């Protein structure tokens, strides 16, 4: 996992744990100090492909942790 992927994963994990909801892509972009929202999309997509996250539905807060990585 790259440093950016680890940072995004940890942020998503902490948001779900503390707030009970996943962050939006814009929140990921802002809180992880990424250069653009599209970079957040790319990193999240890579984490989904690697099995760390999954999407549920089509809303702005659709990210979930996979069971094996909770």
CHARMM internal coordinates of N, CA and C (Angstrom, degrees):
IC EDIT
DIST 1 N 1 CA 1.4444
DIST 1 CA 1 C 1.5360
ANGL 1 N 1 CA 1 C 107.98
DIST 1 C 2 N 1.3280
ANGL 1 CA 1 C 2 N 116.36
DIHE 1 N 1 CA 1 C 2 N 134.30
DIST 2 N 2 CA 1.4632
ANGL 1 C 2 N 2 CA 120.42
DIHE 1 CA 1 C 2 N 2 CA 179.40
DIST 2 CA 2 C 1.5359
ANGL 2 N 2 CA 2 C 109.65
DIHE 1 C 2 N 2 CA 2 C -75.30
DIST 2 C 3 N 1.3301
ANGL 2 CA 2 C 3 N 117.86
DIHE 2 N 2 CA 2 C 3 N 163.27
DIST 3 N 3 CA 1.4710
ANGL 2 C 3 N 3 CA 119.82
DIHE 2 CA 2 C 3 N 3 CA 177.54
DIST 3 CA 3 C 1.5400
ANGL 3 N 3 CA 3 C 113.01
DIHE 2 C 3 N 3 CA 3 C -57.46
DIST 3 C 4 N 1.3438
ANGL 3 CA 3 C 4 N 117.51
DIHE 3 N 3 CA 3 C 4 N -40.96
DIST 4 N 4 CA 1.4703
ANGL 3 C 4 N 4 CA 119.94
DIHE 3 CA 3 C 4 N 4 CA 178.29
DIST 4 CA 4 C 1.5308
ANGL 4 N 4 CA 4 C 111.05
DIHE 3 C 4 N 4 CA 4 C -65.09
DIST 4 C 5 N 1.3261
ANGL 4 CA 4 C 5 N 116.56
DIHE 4 N 4 CA 4 C 5 N -41.51
DIST 5 N 5 CA 1.4648
ANGL 4 C 5 N 5 CA 119.87
DIHE 4 CA 4 C 5 N 5 CA 178.49
DIST 5 CA 5 C 1.5273
ANGL 5 N 5 CA 5 C 110.59
DIHE 4 C 5 N 5 CA 5 C -62.89
DIST 5 C 6 N 1.3174
ANGL 5 CA 5 C 6 N 117.36
DIHE 5 N 5 CA 5 C 6 N -42.24
DIST 6 N 6 CA 1.4623
ANGL 5 C 6 N 6 CA 121.54
DIHE 5 CA 5 C 6 N 6 CA 178.87
DIST 6 CA 6 C 1.5254
ANGL 6 N 6 CA 6 C 110.80
DIHE 5 C 6 N 6 CA 6 C -63.14
DIST 6 C 7 N 1.3252
ANGL 6 CA 6 C 7 N 116.66
DIHE 6 N 6 CA 6 C 7 N -43.30
DIST 7 N 7 CA 1.4612
ANGL 6 C 7 N 7 CA 120.92
DIHE 6 CA 6 C 7 N 7 CA 179.63
DIST 7 CA 7 C 1.5332
ANGL 7 N 7 CA 7 C 110.89
DIHE 6 C 7 N 7 CA 7 C -62.49
DIST 7 C 8 N 1.3285
ANGL 7 CA 7 C 8 N 116.42
DIHE 7 N 7 CA 7 C 8 N -45.77
DIST 8 N 8 CA 1.4638
ANGL 7 C 8 N 8 CA 120.56
DIHE 7 CA 7 C 8 N 8 CA 179.79
DIST 8 CA 8 C 1.5217
ANGL 8 N 8 CA 8 C 110.09
DIHE 7 C 8 N 8 CA 8 C -65.34
DIST 8 C 9 N 1.3198
ANGL 8 CA 8 C 9 N 117.61
DIHE 8 N 8 CA 8 C 9 N -45.36
DIST 9 N 9 CA 1.4607
ANGL 8 C 9 N 9 CA 120.90
DIHE 8 CA 8 C 9 N 9 CA 179.76
DIST 9 CA 9 C 1.5277
ANGL 9 N 9 CA 9 C 110.89
DIHE 8 C 9 N 9 CA 9 C -59.18
DIST 9 C 10 N 1.3125
ANGL 9 CA 9 C 10 N 117.21
DIHE 9 N 9 CA 9 C 10 N -46.57
DIST 10 N 10 CA 1.4655
ANGL 9 C 10 N 10 CA 121.07
DIHE 9 CA 9 C 10 N 10 CA -179.79
DIST 10 CA 10 C 1.5312
ANGL 10 N 10 CA 10 C 111.05
DIHE 9 C 10 N 10 CA 10 C -63.82
DIST 10 C 11 N 1.3210
ANGL 10 CA 10 C 11 N 117.44
DIHE 10 N 10 CA 10 C 11 N -37.99
DIST 11 N 11 CA 1.4651
ANGL 10 C 11 N 11 CA 120.40
DIHE 10 CA 10 C 11 N 11 CA 177.94
DIST 11 CA 11 C 1.5290
ANGL 11 N 11 CA 11 C 110.82
DIHE 10 C 11 N 11 CA 11 C -65.65
DIST 11 C 12 N 1.3238
ANGL 11 CA 11 C 12 N 117.17
DIHE 11 N 11 CA 11 C 12 N -46.62
DIST 12 N 12 CA 1.4704
ANGL 11 C 12 N 12 CA 120.99
DIHE 11 CA 11 C 12 N 12 CA 178.50
DIST 12 CA 12 C 1.5241
ANGL 12 N 12 CA 12 C 109.42
DIHE 11 C 12 N 12 CA 12 C -60.65
DIST 12 C 13 N 1.3216
ANGL 12 CA 12 C 13 N 116.78
DIHE 12 N 12 CA 12 C 13 N -45.59
DIST 13 N 13 CA 1.4655
ANGL 12 C 13 N 13 CA 121.58
DIHE 12 CA 12 C 13 N 13 CA -179.75
DIST 13 CA 13 C 1.5261
ANGL 13 N 13 CA 13 C 111.47
DIHE 12 C 13 N 13 CA 13 C -60.44
DIST 13 C 14 N 1.3196
ANGL 13 CA 13 C 14 N 116.92
DIHE 13 N 13 CA 13 C 14 N -43.58
DIST 14 N 14 CA 1.4675
ANGL 13 C 14 N 14 CA 119.60
DIHE 13 CA 13 C 14 N 14 CA -178.90
DIST 14 CA 14 C 1.5305
ANGL 14 N 14 CA 14 C 111.63
DIHE 13 C 14 N 14 CA 14 C -69.85
DIST 14 C 15 N 1.3271
ANGL 14 CA 14 C 15 N 117.75
DIHE 14 N 14 CA 14 C 15 N -38.38
DIST 15 N 15 CA 1.4686
ANGL 14 C 15 N 15 CA 120.72
DIHE 14 CA 14 C 15 N 15 CA 177.75
DIST 15 CA 15 C 1.5247
ANGL 15 N 15 CA 15 C 110.97
DIHE 14 C 15 N 15 CA 15 C -62.15
DIST 15 C 16 N 1.3293
ANGL 15 CA 15 C 16 N 116.36
DIHE 15 N 15 CA 15 C 16 N -45.71
DIST 16 N 16 CA 1.4642
ANGL 15 C 16 N 16 CA 119.92
DIHE 15 CA 15 C 16 N 16 CA 179.70
DIST 16 CA 16 C 1.5253
ANGL 16 N 16 CA 16 C 109.99
DIHE 15 C 16 N 16 CA 16 C -63.88
DIST 16 C 17 N 1.3237
ANGL 16 CA 16 C 17 N 116.88
DIHE 16 N 16 CA 16 C 17 N -41.68
DIST 17 N 17 CA 1.4592
ANGL 16 C 17 N 17 CA 121.01
DIHE 16 CA 16 C 17 N 17 CA -179.98
DIST 17 CA 17 C 1.5187
ANGL 17 N 17 CA 17 C 113.79
DIHE 16 C 17 N 17 CA 17 C -67.83
DIST 17 C 18 N 1.3166
ANGL 17 CA 17 C 18 N 117.37
DIHE 17 N 17 CA 17 C 18 N -41.38
DIST 18 N 18 CA 1.4629
ANGL 17 C 18 N 18 CA 121.57
DIHE 17 CA 17 C 18 N 18 CA -175.40
DIST 18 CA 18 C 1.5228
ANGL 18 N 18 CA 18 C 113.44
DIHE 17 C 18 N 18 CA 18 C -87.91
DIST 18 C 19 N 1.3268
ANGL 18 CA 18 C 19 N 117.20
DIHE 18 N 18 CA 18 C 19 N -40.59
DIST 19 N 19 CA 1.4632
ANGL 18 C 19 N 19 CA 121.38
DIHE 18 CA 18 C 19 N 19 CA -174.54
DIST 19 CA 19 C 1.5314
ANGL 19 N 19 CA 19 C 113.34
DIHE 18 C 19 N 19 CA 19 C -102.70
DIST 19 C 20 N 1.3262
ANGL 19 CA 19 C 20 N 116.43
DIHE 19 N 19 CA 19 C 20 N -18.48
DIST 20 N 20 CA 1.4514
ANGL 19 C 20 N 20 CA 120.34
DIHE 19 CA 19 C 20 N 20 CA -178.54
DIST 20 CA 20 C 1.5185
ANGL 20 N 20 CA 20 C 114.48
DIHE 19 C 20 N 20 CA 20 C 80.57
DIST 20 C 21 N 1.3292
ANGL 20 CA 20 C 21 N 116.68
DIHE 20 N 20 CA 20 C 21 N 6.53
DIST 21 N 21 CA 1.4659
ANGL 20 C 21 N 21 CA 122.13
DIHE 20 CA 20 C 21 N 21 CA 177.82
DIST 21 CA 21 C 1.5236
ANGL 21 N 21 CA 21 C 108.85
DIHE 20 C 21 N 21 CA 21 C -137.57
DIST 21 C 22 N 1.3186
ANGL 21 CA 21 C 22 N 115.50
DIHE 21 N 21 CA 21 C 22 N 154.99
DIST 22 N 22 CA 1.4609
ANGL 21 C 22 N 22 CA 118.57
DIHE 21 CA 21 C 22 N 22 CA 177.35
DIST 22 CA 22 C 1.5321
ANGL 22 N 22 CA 22 C 109.61
DIHE 21 C 22 N 22 CA 22 C -84.40
DIST 22 C 23 N 1.3243
ANGL 22 CA 22 C 23 N 116.93
DIHE 22 N 22 CA 22 C 23 N 154.35
DIST 23 N 23 CA 1.4609
ANGL 22 C 23 N 23 CA 119.67
DIHE 22 CA 22 C 23 N 23 CA 177.51
DIST 23 CA 23 C 1.5253
ANGL 23 N 23 CA 23 C 111.20
DIHE 22 C 23 N 23 CA 23 C -74.98
DIST 23 C 24 N 1.3153
ANGL 23 CA 23 C 24 N 115.87
DIHE 23 N 23 CA 23 C 24 N 157.95
DIST 24 N 24 CA 1.4593
ANGL 23 C 24 N 24 CA 121.01
DIHE 23 CA 23 C 24 N 24 CA 172.91
DIST 24 CA 24 C 1.5289
ANGL 24 N 24 CA 24 C 108.32
DIHE 23 C 24 N 24 CA 24 C -78.58
DIST 24 C 25 N 1.3183
ANGL 24 CA 24 C 25 N 116.39
DIHE 24 N 24 CA 24 C 25 N 166.22
DIST 25 N 25 CA 1.4670
ANGL 24 C 25 N 25 CA 119.73
DIHE 24 CA 24 C 25 N 25 CA 177.00
DIST 25 CA 25 C 1.5257
ANGL 25 N 25 CA 25 C 110.86
DIHE 24 C 25 N 25 CA 25 C -62.28
DIST 25 C 26 N 1.3206
ANGL 25 CA 25 C 26 N 116.98
DIHE 25 N 25 CA 25 C 26 N -35.92
DIST 26 N 26 CA 1.4624
ANGL 25 C 26 N 26 CA 120.23
DIHE 25 CA 25 C 26 N 26 CA 178.43
DIST 26 CA 26 C 1.5335
ANGL 26 N 26 CA 26 C 110.69
DIHE 25 C 26 N 26 CA 26 C -65.81
DIST 26 C 27 N 1.3254
ANGL 26 CA 26 C 27 N 117.05
DIHE 26 N 26 CA 26 C 27 N -40.02
DIST 27 N 27 CA 1.4651
ANGL 26 C 27 N 27 CA 119.79
DIHE 26 CA 26 C 27 N 27 CA 176.88
DIST 27 CA 27 C 1.5239
ANGL 27 N 27 CA 27 C 110.95
DIHE 26 C 27 N 27 CA 27 C -65.14
DIST 27 C 28 N 1.3205
ANGL 27 CA 27 C 28 N 117.27
DIHE 27 N 27 CA 27 C 28 N -40.03
DIST 28 N 28 CA 1.4718
ANGL 27 C 28 N 28 CA 120.59
DIHE 27 CA 27 C 28 N 28 CA 176.71
DIST 28 CA 28 C 1.5239
ANGL 28 N 28 CA 28 C 109.55
DIHE 27 C 28 N 28 CA 28 C -61.12
DIST 28 C 29 N 1.3197
ANGL 28 CA 28 C 29 N 116.48
DIHE 28 N 28 CA 28 C 29 N -46.21
DIST 29 N 29 CA 1.4758
ANGL 28 C 29 N 29 CA 121.77
DIHE 28 CA 28 C 29 N 29 CA 179.15
DIST 29 CA 29 C 1.5222
ANGL 29 N 29 CA 29 C 110.65
DIHE 28 C 29 N 29 CA 29 C -56.98
DIST 29 C 30 N 1.3256
ANGL 29 CA 29 C 30 N 116.69
DIHE 29 N 29 CA 29 C 30 N -46.54
DIST 30 N 30 CA 1.4638
ANGL 29 C 30 N 30 CA 121.13
DIHE 29 CA 29 C 30 N 30 CA -176.49
DIST 30 CA 30 C 1.5296
ANGL 30 N 30 CA 30 C 112.04
DIHE 29 C 30 N 30 CA 30 C -71.59
DIST 30 C 31 N 1.3229
ANGL 30 CA 30 C 31 N 116.90
DIHE 30 N 30 CA 30 C 31 N -50.52
DIST 31 N 31 CA 1.4624
ANGL 30 C 31 N 31 CA 120.70
DIHE 30 CA 30 C 31 N 31 CA -173.65
DIST 31 CA 31 C 1.5288
ANGL 31 N 31 CA 31 C 113.12
DIHE 30 C 31 N 31 CA 31 C -71.91
DIST 31 C 32 N 1.3128
ANGL 31 CA 31 C 32 N 117.55
DIHE 31 N 31 CA 31 C 32 N -27.12
DIST 32 N 32 CA 1.4731
ANGL 31 C 32 N 32 CA 120.67
DIHE 31 CA 31 C 32 N 32 CA 179.46
DIST 32 CA 32 C 1.5181
ANGL 32 N 32 CA 32 C 111.98
DIHE 31 C 32 N 32 CA 32 C -98.01
DIST 32 C 33 N 1.3299
ANGL 32 CA 32 C 33 N 116.41
DIHE 32 N 32 CA 32 C 33 N 6.36
DIST 33 N 33 CA 1.4650
ANGL 32 C 33 N 33 CA 122.70
DIHE 32 CA 32 C 33 N 33 CA 176.55
DIST 33 CA 33 C 1.5366
ANGL 33 N 33 CA 33 C 111.85
DIHE 32 C 33 N 33 CA 33 C 54.17
DIST 33 C 34 N 1.3394
ANGL 33 CA 33 C 34 N 115.11
DIHE 33 N 33 CA 33 C 34 N 47.05
DIST 34 N 34 CA 1.4665
ANGL 33 C 34 N 34 CA 120.39
DIHE 33 CA 33 C 34 N 34 CA 178.20
DIST 34 CA 34 C 1.5192
ANGL 34 N 34 CA 34 C 109.20
DIHE 33 C 34 N 34 CA 34 C -86.90
DIST 34 C 35 N 1.3136
ANGL 34 CA 34 C 35 N 116.95
DIHE 34 N 34 CA 34 C 35 N 158.53
DIST 35 N 35 CA 1.4632
ANGL 34 C 35 N 35 CA 120.85
DIHE 34 CA 34 C 35 N 35 CA -174.75
DIST 35 CA 35 C 1.5181
ANGL 35 N 35 CA 35 C 113.43
DIHE 34 C 35 N 35 CA 35 C -71.59
DIST 35 C 36 N 1.3428
ANGL 35 CA 35 C 36 N 117.82
DIHE 35 N 35 CA 35 C 36 N -24.46
DIST 36 N 36 CA 1.4680
ANGL 35 C 36 N 36 CA 120.46
DIHE 35 CA 35 C 36 N 36 CA -178.75
DIST 36 CA 36 C 1.5164
ANGL 36 N 36 CA 36 C 110.03
DIHE 35 C 36 N 36 CA 36 C -160.31
DIST 36 C 37 N 1.3234
ANGL 36 CA 36 C 37 N 116.06
DIHE 36 N 36 CA 36 C 37 N 164.64
DIST 37 N 37 CA 1.4614
ANGL 36 C 37 N 37 CA 120.97
DIHE 36 CA 36 C 37 N 37 CA 175.65
DIST 37 CA 37 C 1.5258
ANGL 37 N 37 CA 37 C 109.84
DIHE 36 C 37 N 37 CA 37 C -66.04
DIST 37 C 38 N 1.3399
ANGL 37 CA 37 C 38 N 116.19
DIHE 37 N 37 CA 37 C 38 N -33.88
DIST 38 N 38 CA 1.4717
ANGL 37 C 38 N 38 CA 118.52
DIHE 37 CA 37 C 38 N 38 CA 179.07
DIST 38 CA 38 C 1.5266
ANGL 38 N 38 CA 38 C 111.25
DIHE 37 C 38 N 38 CA 38 C -64.51
DIST 38 C 39 N 1.3151
ANGL 38 CA 38 C 39 N 118.13
DIHE 38 N 38 CA 38 C 39 N -30.44
DIST 39 N 39 CA 1.4618
ANGL 38 C 39 N 39 CA 120.42
DIHE 38 CA 38 C 39 N 39 CA 175.71
DIST 39 CA 39 C 1.5294
ANGL 39 N 39 CA 39 C 109.32
DIHE 38 C 39 N 39 CA 39 C -66.98
DIST 39 C 40 N 1.3286
ANGL 39 CA 39 C 40 N 117.04
DIHE 39 N 39 CA 39 C 40 N -38.45
DIST 40 N 40 CA 1.4673
ANGL 39 C 40 N 40 CA 120.77
DIHE 39 CA 39 C 40 N 40 CA 176.01
DIST 40 CA 40 C 1.5248
ANGL 40 N 40 CA 40 C 110.15
DIHE 39 C 40 N 40 CA 40 C -61.11
DIST 40 C 41 N 1.3371
ANGL 40 CA 40 C 41 N 117.48
DIHE 40 N 40 CA 40 C 41 N -44.53
DIST 41 N 41 CA 1.4695
ANGL 40 C 41 N 41 CA 121.59
DIHE 40 CA 40 C 41 N 41 CA 177.06
DIST 41 CA 41 C 1.5251
ANGL 41 N 41 CA 41 C 110.61
DIHE 40 C 41 N 41 CA 41 C -57.24
DIST 41 C 42 N 1.3203
ANGL 41 CA 41 C 42 N 116.97
DIHE 41 N 41 CA 41 C 42 N -46.15
DIST 42 N 42 CA 1.4729
ANGL 41 C 42 N 42 CA 121.20
DIHE 41 CA 41 C 42 N 42 CA -177.33
DIST 42 CA 42 C 1.5269
ANGL 42 N 42 CA 42 C 111.41
DIHE 41 C 42 N 42 CA 42 C -64.07
DIST 42 C 43 N 1.3194
ANGL 42 CA 42 C 43 N 116.20
DIHE 42 N 42 CA 42 C 43 N -42.33
DIST 43 N 43 CA 1.4660
ANGL 42 C 43 N 43 CA 119.79
DIHE 42 CA 42 C 43 N 43 CA -179.51
DIST 43 CA 43 C 1.5229
ANGL 43 N 43 CA 43 C 110.35
DIHE 42 C 43 N 43 CA 43 C -67.61
DIST 43 C 44 N 1.3352
ANGL 43 CA 43 C 44 N 117.18
DIHE 43 N 43 CA 43 C 44 N -44.11
DIST 44 N 44 CA 1.4701
ANGL 43 C 44 N 44 CA 120.15
DIHE 43 CA 43 C 44 N 44 CA 178.08
DIST 44 CA 44 C 1.5227
ANGL 44 N 44 CA 44 C 109.93
DIHE 43 C 44 N 44 CA 44 C -61.88
DIST 44 C 45 N 1.3210
ANGL 44 CA 44 C 45 N 117.39
DIHE 44 N 44 CA 44 C 45 N -42.48
DIST 45 N 45 CA 1.4652
ANGL 44 C 45 N 45 CA 120.86
DIHE 44 CA 44 C 45 N 45 CA 178.94
DIST 45 CA 45 C 1.5256
ANGL 45 N 45 CA 45 C 110.69
DIHE 44 C 45 N 45 CA 45 C -59.73
DIST 45 C 46 N 1.3192
ANGL 45 CA 45 C 46 N 117.23
DIHE 45 N 45 CA 45 C 46 N -40.70
DIST 46 N 46 CA 1.4630
ANGL 45 C 46 N 46 CA 120.00
DIHE 45 CA 45 C 46 N 46 CA 179.11
DIST 46 CA 46 C 1.5272
ANGL 46 N 46 CA 46 C 110.90
DIHE 45 C 46 N 46 CA 46 C -67.16
DIST 46 C 47 N 1.3304
ANGL 46 CA 46 C 47 N 117.57
DIHE 46 N 46 CA 46 C 47 N -35.93
DIST 47 N 47 CA 1.4632
ANGL 46 C 47 N 47 CA 120.80
DIHE 46 CA 46 C 47 N 47 CA 177.45
DIST 47 CA 47 C 1.5268
ANGL 47 N 47 CA 47 C 111.53
DIHE 46 C 47 N 47 CA 47 C -69.08
DIST 47 C 48 N 1.3283
ANGL 47 CA 47 C 48 N 116.65
DIHE 47 N 47 CA 47 C 48 N -32.39
DIST 48 N 48 CA 1.4669
ANGL 47 C 48 N 48 CA 120.78
DIHE 47 CA 47 C 48 N 48 CA 175.22
DIST 48 CA 48 C 1.5249
ANGL 48 N 48 CA 48 C 109.33
DIHE 47 C 48 N 48 CA 48 C -67.55
DIST 48 C 49 N 1.3274
ANGL 48 CA 48 C 49 N 116.90
DIHE 48 N 48 CA 48 C 49 N -45.95
DIST 49 N 49 CA 1.4679
ANGL 48 C 49 N 49 CA 120.75
DIHE 48 CA 48 C 49 N 49 CA 179.99
DIST 49 CA 49 C 1.5289
ANGL 49 N 49 CA 49 C 112.44
DIHE 48 C 49 N 49 CA 49 C -63.19
DIST 49 C 50 N 1.3295
ANGL 49 CA 49 C 50 N 116.41
DIHE 49 N 49 CA 49 C 50 N -32.04
DIST 50 N 50 CA 1.4654
ANGL 49 C 50 N 50 CA 120.68
DIHE 49 CA 49 C 50 N 50 CA 179.06
DIST 50 CA 50 C 1.5268
ANGL 50 N 50 CA 50 C 112.35
DIHE 49 C 50 N 50 CA 50 C -82.63
DIST 50 C 51 N 1.3398
ANGL 50 CA 50 C 51 N 117.17
DIHE 50 N 50 CA 50 C 51 N -7.32
DIST 51 N 51 CA 1.4568
ANGL 50 C 51 N 51 CA 120.76
DIHE 50 CA 50 C 51 N 51 CA 176.36
DIST 51 CA 51 C 1.5168
ANGL 51 N 51 CA 51 C 116.08
DIHE 50 C 51 N 51 CA 51 C 90.90
DIST 51 C 52 N 1.3261
ANGL 51 CA 51 C 52 N 118.31
DIHE 51 N 51 CA 51 C 52 N 11.17
DIST 52 N 52 CA 1.4598
ANGL 51 C 52 N 52 CA 121.06
DIHE 51 CA 51 C 52 N 52 CA 179.45
DIST 52 CA 52 C 1.5277
ANGL 52 N 52 CA 52 C 112.57
DIHE 51 C 52 N 52 CA 52 C -84.89
DIST 52 C 53 N 1.3127
ANGL 52 CA 52 C 53 N 116.93
DIHE 52 N 52 CA 52 C 53 N -32.93
DIST 53 N 53 CA 1.4612
ANGL 52 C 53 N 53 CA 122.56
DIHE 52 CA 52 C 53 N 53 CA -179.71
DIST 53 CA 53 C 1.5172
ANGL 53 N 53 CA 53 C 109.53
DIHE 52 C 53 N 53 CA 53 C -129.03
DIST 53 C 54 N 1.3334
ANGL 53 CA 53 C 54 N 115.51
DIHE 53 N 53 CA 53 C 54 N 163.28
DIST 54 N 54 CA 1.4570
ANGL 53 C 54 N 54 CA 121.06
DIHE 53 CA 53 C 54 N 54 CA 170.77
DIST 54 CA 54 C 1.5173
ANGL 54 N 54 CA 54 C 108.03
DIHE 53 C 54 N 54 CA 54 C -144.84
DIST 54 C 55 N 1.3210
ANGL 54 CA 54 C 55 N 115.77
DIHE 54 N 54 CA 54 C 55 N 160.15
DIST 55 N 55 CA 1.4592
ANGL 54 C 55 N 55 CA 121.39
DIHE 54 CA 54 C 55 N 55 CA 179.44
DIST 55 CA 55 C 1.5205
ANGL 55 N 55 CA 55 C 108.88
DIHE 54 C 55 N 55 CA 55 C -104.73
DIST 55 C 56 N 1.3286
ANGL 55 CA 55 C 56 N 114.72
DIHE 55 N 55 CA 55 C 56 N 144.11
DIST 56 N 56 CA 1.4580
ANGL 55 C 56 N 56 CA 120.37
DIHE 55 CA 55 C 56 N 56 CA 174.61
DIST 56 CA 56 C 1.5197
ANGL 56 N 56 CA 56 C 107.21
DIHE 55 C 56 N 56 CA 56 C -129.94
DIST 56 C 57 N 1.3041
ANGL 56 CA 56 C 57 N 116.94
DIHE 56 N 56 CA 56 C 57 N 113.00
DIST 57 N 57 CA 1.4542
ANGL 56 C 57 N 57 CA 120.58
DIHE 56 CA 56 C 57 N 57 CA 179.92
DIST 57 CA 57 C 1.5126
ANGL 57 N 57 CA 57 C 112.91
DIHE 56 C 57 N 57 CA 57 C 83.38
DIST 57 C 58 N 1.3260
ANGL 57 CA 57 C 58 N 114.85
DIHE 57 N 57 CA 57 C 58 N -164.50
DIST 58 N 58 CA 1.4649
ANGL 57 C 58 N 58 CA 120.45
DIHE 57 CA 57 C 58 N 58 CA -175.59
DIST 58 CA 58 C 1.5254
ANGL 58 N 58 CA 58 C 112.88
DIHE 57 C 58 N 58 CA 58 C -125.48
DIST 58 C 59 N 1.3195
ANGL 58 CA 58 C 59 N 118.93
DIHE 58 N 58 CA 58 C 59 N 13.12
DIST 59 N 59 CA 1.4559
ANGL 58 C 59 N 59 CA 121.51
DIHE 58 CA 58 C 59 N 59 CA -179.12
DIST 59 CA 59 C 1.5166
ANGL 59 N 59 CA 59 C 112.06
DIHE 58 C 59 N 59 CA 59 C -78.35
DIST 59 C 60 N 1.3094
ANGL 59 CA 59 C 60 N 115.47
DIHE 59 N 59 CA 59 C 60 N -179.09
DIST 60 N 60 CA 1.4625
ANGL 59 C 60 N 60 CA 120.26
DIHE 59 CA 59 C 60 N 60 CA -177.94
DIST 60 CA 60 C 1.5253
ANGL 60 N 60 CA 60 C 112.40
DIHE 59 C 60 N 60 CA 60 C -80.45
DIST 60 C 61 N 1.3099
ANGL 60 CA 60 C 61 N 117.92
DIHE 60 N 60 CA 60 C 61 N -12.85
DIST 61 N 61 CA 1.4718
ANGL 60 C 61 N 61 CA 121.87
DIHE 60 CA 60 C 61 N 61 CA -179.78
DIST 61 CA 61 C 1.5256
ANGL 61 N 61 CA 61 C 109.96
DIHE 60 C 61 N 61 CA 61 C -123.55
DIST 61 C 62 N 1.3182
ANGL 61 CA 61 C 62 N 116.38
DIHE 61 N 61 CA 61 C 62 N 54.74
DIST 62 N 62 CA 1.4551
ANGL 61 C 62 N 62 CA 121.82
DIHE 61 CA 61 C 62 N 62 CA -171.46
DIST 62 CA 62 C 1.5292
ANGL 62 N 62 CA 62 C 114.30
DIHE 61 C 62 N 62 CA 62 C -98.43
DIST 62 C 63 N 1.3152
ANGL 62 CA 62 C 63 N 119.41
DIHE 62 N 62 CA 62 C 63 N 3.73
DIST 63 N 63 CA 1.4605
ANGL 62 C 63 N 63 CA 120.38
DIHE 62 CA 62 C 63 N 63 CA -175.80
DIST 63 CA 63 C 1.5367
ANGL 63 N 63 CA 63 C 111.25
DIHE 62 C 63 N 63 CA 63 C -81.69
DIST 63 C 64 N 1.3190
ANGL 63 CA 63 C 64 N 115.12
DIHE 63 N 63 CA 63 C 64 N 139.96
DIST 64 N 64 CA 1.4541
ANGL 63 C 64 N 64 CA 122.77
DIHE 63 CA 63 C 64 N 64 CA 176.67
DIST 64 CA 64 C 1.5164
ANGL 64 N 64 CA 64 C 108.69
DIHE 63 C 64 N 64 CA 64 C -132.13
DIST 64 C 65 N 1.3321
ANGL 64 CA 64 C 65 N 116.33
DIHE 64 N 64 CA 64 C 65 N 152.66
DIST 65 N 65 CA 1.4550
ANGL 64 C 65 N 65 CA 120.80
DIHE 64 CA 64 C 65 N 65 CA 172.79
DIST 65 CA 65 C 1.5185
ANGL 65 N 65 CA 65 C 108.17
DIHE 64 C 65 N 65 CA 65 C -80.31
DIST 65 C 66 N 1.2985
ANGL 65 CA 65 C 66 N 117.02
DIHE 65 N 65 CA 65 C 66 N 143.70
DIST 66 N 66 CA 1.4633
ANGL 65 C 66 N 66 CA 118.99
DIHE 65 CA 65 C 66 N 66 CA 175.33
DIST 66 CA 66 C 1.5156
ANGL 66 N 66 CA 66 C 108.32
DIHE 65 C 66 N 66 CA 66 C -76.88
DIST 66 C 67 N 1.3034
ANGL 66 CA 66 C 67 N 116.90
DIHE 66 N 66 CA 66 C 67 N 154.80
DIST 67 N 67 CA 1.4561
ANGL 66 C 67 N 67 CA 121.96
DIHE 66 CA 66 C 67 N 67 CA -175.00
DIST 67 CA 67 C 1.5356
ANGL 67 N 67 CA 67 C 111.98
DIHE 66 C 67 N 67 CA 67 C -58.37
DIST 67 C 68 N 1.3222
ANGL 67 CA 67 C 68 N 116.87
DIHE 67 N 67 CA 67 C 68 N -42.80
DIST 68 N 68 CA 1.4588
ANGL 67 C 68 N 68 CA 119.62
DIHE 67 CA 67 C 68 N 68 CA -176.38
DIST 68 CA 68 C 1.5289
ANGL 68 N 68 CA 68 C 113.90
DIHE 67 C 68 N 68 CA 68 C -70.64
DIST 68 C 69 N 1.3401
ANGL 68 CA 68 C 69 N 117.49
DIHE 68 N 68 CA 68 C 69 N -12.14
DIST 69 N 69 CA 1.4695
ANGL 68 C 69 N 69 CA 120.23
DIHE 68 CA 68 C 69 N 69 CA -178.05
DIST 69 CA 69 C 1.5224
ANGL 69 N 69 CA 69 C 113.03
DIHE 68 C 69 N 69 CA 69 C -117.75
DIST 69 C 70 N 1.3299
ANGL 69 CA 69 C 70 N 118.82
DIHE 69 N 69 CA 69 C 70 N 13.30
DIST 70 N 70 CA 1.4774
ANGL 69 C 70 N 70 CA 120.75
DIHE 69 CA 69 C 70 N 70 CA -179.57
DIST 70 CA 70 C 1.4974
ANGL 70 N 70 CA 70 C 112.05
DIHE 69 C 70 N 70 CA 70 C -73.03
END
COOR INIT
IC SEED 1 N 1 CA 1 C
IC BUILD
